[in-house]
């Protein structure tokens, strides 16, 4: 579908603005937390956030199956 390719820049712009306006993030649902080793302390947990570049790359690669 050629039409979706034309909409992808607009889709990315809308998603970016919504995420920034609401101070939201996108995280890896399958494994949302990762342990960060600390010196002389138990590991700290950190959310595995997906950066905007990877999100937009996934949108660019998305194809609708017909």
Backbone as CSV, one residue per row, in Angstrom:
resi,resn,N_x,N_y,N_z,CA_x,CA_y,CA_z,C_x,C_y,C_z
1,UNK,0.844,-1.194,0.000,0.000,0.000,0.000,0.879,1.244,0.000
2,UNK,0.774,1.977,-1.039,1.571,3.187,-1.184,1.069,4.302,-0.257
3,UNK,-0.228,4.309,0.033,-0.812,5.380,0.841,-0.213,5.433,2.243
4,UNK,0.052,4.274,2.846,0.607,4.275,4.205,2.007,4.874,4.224
5,UNK,2.767,4.678,3.147,4.109,5.261,3.084,4.044,6.781,3.117
6,UNK,3.019,7.333,2.510,2.852,8.785,2.514,2.438,9.301,3.891
7,UNK,1.778,8.453,4.680,1.302,8.859,6.003,2.346,8.669,7.107
8,UNK,3.370,7.875,6.854,4.345,7.561,7.906,4.997,8.791,8.531
9,UNK,5.410,9.812,7.760,5.972,11.010,8.417,4.971,11.701,9.348
10,UNK,3.726,11.759,8.940,2.698,12.370,9.785,2.451,11.531,11.030
11,UNK,2.410,10.217,10.878,2.221,9.312,12.020,3.351,9.502,13.024
12,UNK,4.594,9.570,12.539,5.743,9.760,13.431,5.680,11.112,14.142
13,UNK,5.269,12.144,13.441,5.164,13.472,14.048,4.103,13.482,15.143
14,UNK,2.957,12.884,14.873,1.869,12.840,15.861,2.309,12.066,17.096
15,UNK,2.910,10.889,16.883,3.366,10.079,18.019,4.402,10.837,18.838
16,UNK,5.356,11.466,18.170,6.400,12.219,18.868,5.812,13.349,19.708
17,UNK,4.901,14.100,19.147,4.296,15.211,19.879,3.480,14.732,21.067
18,UNK,2.743,13.639,20.918,1.944,13.106,22.029,2.860,12.623,23.154
19,UNK,3.923,11.899,22.806,4.843,11.404,23.831,5.502,12.553,24.593
20,UNK,5.947,13.570,23.868,6.605,14.705,24.519,5.627,15.535,25.348
21,UNK,4.438,15.799,24.809,3.447,16.617,25.508,3.040,15.983,26.827
22,UNK,2.868,14.669,26.832,2.408,13.971,28.023,3.543,13.405,28.871
23,UNK,4.784,13.647,28.439,5.974,13.124,29.110,5.867,11.613,29.295
24,UNK,5.467,10.948,28.219,5.343,9.492,28.201,6.587,8.892,27.587
25,UNK,6.749,7.610,27.812,7.820,6.862,27.185,7.274,5.534,26.687
26,UNK,8.049,4.872,25.882,7.701,3.556,25.370,8.738,2.595,25.933
27,UNK,8.273,1.494,26.513,9.199,0.554,27.114,8.993,-0.839,26.532
28,UNK,9.979,-1.677,26.748,9.949,-3.047,26.268,9.064,-3.867,27.207
29,UNK,7.896,-4.230,26.768,6.915,-4.892,27.620,7.354,-6.296,28.032
30,UNK,8.012,-7.023,27.155,8.424,-8.391,27.474,9.400,-8.429,28.651
31,UNK,10.300,-7.460,28.702,11.277,-7.364,29.789,11.429,-5.887,30.159
32,UNK,10.477,-5.340,30.925,10.480,-3.894,31.167,11.601,-3.385,32.071
33,UNK,12.184,-4.247,32.886,13.220,-3.792,33.816,14.543,-4.488,33.543
34,UNK,15.614,-3.745,33.762,16.939,-4.345,33.697,17.695,-3.974,34.964
35,UNK,18.571,-4.869,35.388,19.380,-4.611,36.584,20.648,-3.885,36.184
36,UNK,20.918,-2.803,36.890,22.135,-2.030,36.664,23.050,-2.297,37.857
37,UNK,24.204,-2.903,37.614,25.108,-3.211,38.731,25.602,-1.939,39.413
38,UNK,25.703,-2.020,40.715,26.190,-0.895,41.519,27.401,-1.377,42.322
39,UNK,28.319,-0.486,42.598,29.479,-0.828,43.418,29.068,-0.746,44.886
40,UNK,29.304,-1.808,45.626,29.011,-1.875,47.065,27.535,-1.630,47.383
41,UNK,26.648,-2.039,46.491,25.208,-1.887,46.738,24.472,-2.909,45.861
42,UNK,23.243,-3.219,46.250,22.474,-4.122,45.389,22.200,-3.465,44.033
43,UNK,21.940,-4.285,43.024,21.681,-3.697,41.698,20.461,-2.767,41.717
44,UNK,20.525,-1.743,40.894,19.411,-0.810,40.752,18.585,-1.264,39.553
45,UNK,17.275,-1.118,39.642,16.408,-1.475,38.522,16.161,-0.252,37.647
46,UNK,16.221,-0.475,36.339,16.031,0.608,35.375,15.019,0.146,34.333
47,UNK,14.133,1.036,33.912,13.157,0.708,32.875,13.858,0.680,31.526
48,UNK,13.590,-0.371,30.760,14.162,-0.487,29.409,13.304,0.326,28.453
49,UNK,13.654,1.569,28.311,12.895,2.461,27.440,13.392,2.347,26.001
50,UNK,12.456,2.379,25.072,12.780,2.343,23.650,12.918,3.783,23.169
51,UNK,14.043,4.101,22.553,14.237,5.489,22.126,13.439,5.792,20.852
52,UNK,13.252,7.069,20.626,12.430,7.542,19.509,12.944,7.036,18.159
53,UNK,14.248,6.981,18.005,14.837,6.515,16.742,14.387,5.085,16.418
54,UNK,14.460,4.190,17.407,14.047,2.799,17.178,12.551,2.684,16.924
55,UNK,11.764,3.495,17.606,10.314,3.496,17.394,10.000,3.930,15.964
56,UNK,10.626,5.000,15.504,10.369,5.504,14.162,10.900,4.555,13.086
57,UNK,11.992,3.873,13.390,12.510,2.880,12.450,11.505,1.733,12.288
58,UNK,10.870,1.332,13.379,9.853,0.280,13.308,8.650,0.735,12.484
59,UNK,8.283,1.999,12.610,7.181,2.534,11.799,7.566,2.518,10.322
60,UNK,8.798,2.911,10.012,9.255,2.913,8.629,9.244,1.503,8.023
61,UNK,9.557,0.507,8.820,9.626,-0.865,8.332,8.251,-1.553,8.273
62,UNK,7.246,-0.963,8.909,5.935,-1.595,8.999,5.274,-1.666,7.614
63,UNK,4.764,-2.818,7.314,4.032,-3.037,6.059,2.677,-3.672,6.401
64,UNK,1.621,-3.200,5.786,0.293,-3.792,5.969,0.189,-5.012,5.075
65,UNK,-0.193,-6.120,5.686,-0.363,-7.331,4.897,-1.707,-7.291,4.184
66,UNK,-1.681,-7.597,2.918,-2.921,-7.562,2.134,-3.520,-8.945,2.006
